[in-house]
Amino acid sequence: MHCPFCRHPDSRVVDSRTTDDGTSIRRRRQCPDCGRRFTTVETASLMVIKRSGVTEPFSRNKVIAGVRKACQGRPVTEDALAQLGQRVEEAVRATGAAELSTHDVGLAILGPLQDLDLVAYLRFASVYRAFDSLEDFEAAIVELREQRPPNDTRGPDGDSDVLAPAHAAD
């Protein structure tokens, strides 16, 4: 690591700590030539292979932006979106792979999004899984109903009858 002050080609690590979210390491360094100290932050690179074949660095902000579109008009806070972004990043980093496909990232989003908001989940899944018909939506809703306890017909916010059968409202 070059010293940012005198450009000496070496430095000594004085202290290392992980950041609060655990995704990077903060290192305090000292230049052996000029003696000045500076901080570096190291993160493991994680690349995403897009459908076109182009690779780009993983971006938690892009995940949040995509999910935000699915959550438009839903009672989802920015904090909840940030937590979802962190959960997704932790999940994809936990795979240990240096490169992931957009498909893998989409799969990592679906689980936390289902826990966050079922309508947003269906919106995201309809694009991600390329729903073509009402039958695709119906199949996804049946799948969601089968995953929930029999007495629980409400969404995660407790006040929407997202999964309630039509006759349950009578």
Secondary structure by P-SEA (a helix, b strand, c coil): ccccccccccccccbbbbcccccbbbbbbbbccccccbbbbbbcbbbbbccccccccccaaaaaaaaaaaaccccccaaaaaaaaaaaaaaaaacccccccaaaaaaaaaaaaaaccaaaaaaaaaaaaccccaaaaaaaaaaaaaaccccccccccccccccccccccc
